[in-house]
Amino acid sequence: MPTRRTFDKAEFLPNDNSTPHIVPGVLYPAIAGKLLDGTTSHSGNYGTSQSDSRKYYYTDIKGSKPIRDPRIGAHFGSQRHIFKSLQFLEQETATHGTNVYSVDGREWIRAVGDIQIQNSTNGLVFNIDDTTTFFEITGYFNQYNWLEYLSQSGNARNRWILSVDGTVTTTETSNQVSVDSPLGGRYVDAFSSRNLNTGLTTPRIVTIKMTTNSAADNAWAAGCELIAQDTTNAVTRNKIQIPSQTVFSFGSKFTVGGSSAATHYDPFSAKSDGTGWTSPTSGTNNANSSAEWPSNIDTATSLGLAKWVDGTNYYRPYNGGRVVKWVDENGEIKTSVTVMPPNAKSIGDSGTLSNGTAKSNGSAPNDNFRPTFEAHTSSVDEDLLSEVAKTFHFREFGNGAANQGTGGTYADASMLNGTDDIAYVMDDGLTSLSGDDVEPKGVTDIGFAATTGDTIYLTFIGTGISVRNIVYSGGEQKIAQNLPYGTHVIKMQRDGNNTDYAIDGVAIADYASSPLTYGAFSEISFYQPKMPPIPEGACIIADYCLMADHVVRTSSGIENISKGVRYQACSRDVFYDGSGGLLLDTAYPSGLLVYNTSTSSALSRISAFSTNCIKITQSASTKFQNWYTNDTSHSSAVTTTKSGGTNGSFYYPTSPTNLGLNIFDQYGTTNNGNDAHHQGWEIVSPIHTSSHYQSFETPFLHELIGGDRNMEQTHLICSADGKTWDEVTRDTSYLGPRCSFTATRDGGHVSSGSYYIFDYFRGEDERVNYHNKGFAISYDKILFLEDGYYRVFLQLTSSSNGGAWRAKLRHTYGDHIQMNQDPDPNEPNSDTCTTIMHAKRGDWFWVNIEVGTVNGTTRIRSRITAEKLDY
């Protein structure tokens, strides 16, 4: 039984422990493996009590301070942490004798030595060029992935030495790739994810040290992934680890967790009688023989279960949902769920669609990779199972077309002006917008397909999607809700004035005229399973989404996707080797293709916490590469199943592997010697974070993290005043304004009466970091994404003597401020203006040249900046 202490009311003071939270412990630094006395050697695993009754973490950084114990909440699977900034640590530097930094304000990730941060065409990465610089990462995990930009340009590159608690386990002596990564050059993070062996089988307190193995040339670091999974045996590898910890729940203090608290990640893994409860791919979904839900589920605080009950038959909810583990008033750990129903709802409001009929109840087998839909009824719980995960303006799908402006090679929605093919994958490597012949609509920036037959594709993860447009005053239109949890693809095809909608290959509606005319939309909202209604005073120790039980697709085509997967676009994360490149083509998933022309050693590699992986390619039935699972020496290819002869065809290992961190290689020449095509991957992962669309704020962007991100501790409450683990352990004072924007122009002259179109939005030039954080690029305008007061600064400079102009900085509702510059025959003319304006989400500002010409060839002399004011 957990220990319990009840507080007397007199003990409560302001900021007391009545707020439910976890109390992190403290780990002291064991410098070079010595306790605080400097002489006693640490014994056993780090994180265990020593002879002085303290618990320690290993470090090689002299002057290190105690840190908070990361063993909070529940741990299972992968957690990604990206590197974006450095903060100088004065005390550690003075003691260590070399510059010491925290990485993004984290006390448990530090860097030592000479590191340059490069904001370049390859995204924002850390550059290291000597063998004395190193990173230290402390956490609770046992397996480890490293994120880096891979390049061959130069001599010895990307060779690392990995140490675990002071002991070297991996020493790389050769370059990792033979060519530069094809992911570079787009002003987005171009890193690959690759596994480095720690030699550990069970999670514990670990300190990883990463040191370059050659000073001959540069290496680029971008982040890490920490994976916690007990791989001792087949039972433990499926169990969530809940280390012993102190929590305050319902005003009382408890000690919870420990080895006995480990439970299966899937609360429906067994029936109430203890027998296995699997998801059938044919026949009938077998009912629970006890005619009740398993006792580990708190039905009073769960949602959606009723849809899986038919009389006295209780069926396995195989469409995924959300799982929350919390501590009740007696110190017991309870599990609440929100599960998705057997059928989804659509704007077409029908139970009989082109790809099948709605399931009558939960007894139907899980044998269709496509969702089924039913008509809306008066059921009160139909629209109560989901919540908005994130709303995007369609202009957010872009970064200024990689500073190429409108019509460039990397065309995206941010610089869309006329008719163009566009594609953009967000930082998560999953969420994307692509389209064939897409146009904006009027000043309110509505995107739509230009003519009949033109198509827009949106890829997202969650359980629903809605769109909103302004031109046709449609308000929010829910296209689909209550989908099985996982990645989905929505296809919007113009049909005259109508829009044909399809989800995962299921035609759900031929929607006529207003409010969804031409497929027009300005904003898109993605939905996820709703948080179960747990009691307000409960301390949460885990919150994650359960993937729908996997069903592999049986149809090719970019509009199709397997059920219960996390999609990975070809333009992010993937480890490539072999000559080739990246192309924009809307005939491919996410609108992008990486091709590889190497005839004998073409390699694409995915490292993921999963049981299987499905590769999307061209003509999989004839052009496949050999597949190797956890076999990086490529000694024995596995048997694969192949399907399709066009784009969007696929192949995958016929037999899944054990759940864990698996490495999937497609290697060698294609079957008929043609180029290897890499269009995307479907990762079969059992769970995913419930915070996929919660961004990580950096000095320059609000980024989606991506990766597996199965179970996160970042958002757990860890202080009596309600601060999260991230807020407690991370100093964010370096971030600056929440919303800020800096852009310039390198596009030549602007004539009288024209808009001044800025076209340089990312990268660094003359120590100016161009970026957009909290704004959206919109061709000739800049969109506000948050309500508030903003300071806007504009500088214009002529490139030759005698230049003159009159320019206006305009707001959504009219002119805001005017600049007048008289000619000076002796020197180039420059003028600046600063103004404060109030804006709402969706408002914009832009610059208009009224008289004269302005040249922006020298980018530093034509700049606009904006930042939100914190009043």
Secondary structure, DSSP 8 states (H G I E B T S, - for coil): --EEEE--GGG--TT-TTS-EEE--EEEEEETTB-TTSSSB--SSTTS--TTS--EEEE--TT---EE----S-B-EEEEEE---EEE-HHHHHHHSS-EEEETTEEEEEEES-EEEEEETTEEEEEE-SSS-EEEEEEEESEEEEEEE---SSSS-S-EEEEETTEEEEE--S-S-SS--TT-SSSS---EEEEE----SS-EEEEEEEEES-SSS-EEEEEEEEEE---SSTTGGGEEB---EEEEETTEEEEE-SGGG-EES-TTSB-TTSSB----SSS---B-TTSS--TTB-GGG-BSGGGGEETTEEB--TT-EEEEEEE-TTS-EEEEEEE--SSBEETT--SEETTEE--SSTTS-S--SS--B----S-TTTTSSEEEEEEEEGGGS-SHHHHT-TT-TT--GGG--SSEEEEEE-TTSS-EEEEEEEEEETTTTEEEESSTT-EEEEEEEESEEEEEETTTT-EEEEEEES--SEEEEEEEEEETTEEEEEETTEEEEEE-STTSGGG-BSEEEEEEE------TT-EEEEEEEE----B-----STT---BS-EEEETTSB-EEESSEEEEE-TTSGGGEEEEE--SS--EEEEEEEESEEEEEEESHHHH--EEEES-TT--S---EEEE-SSEEEEEEESS---SEEEEEEEESS-TTS--EEE-EEEEE-SEEETTTT--EE-SS-EE---S---S-STTSB-STT--BHHHHHB--TTS--SSEEEEE--S-EE-TTEE----B-SSEETTEE-EEESEEEETTEEEE-S-EEEEEEEEEEEEEET--EEEEEEETTEEEEEEEE---TTSEEEEEEEEEEEE-TT-EEEEEEEEE-EE-SSGGGSEEEEEE---
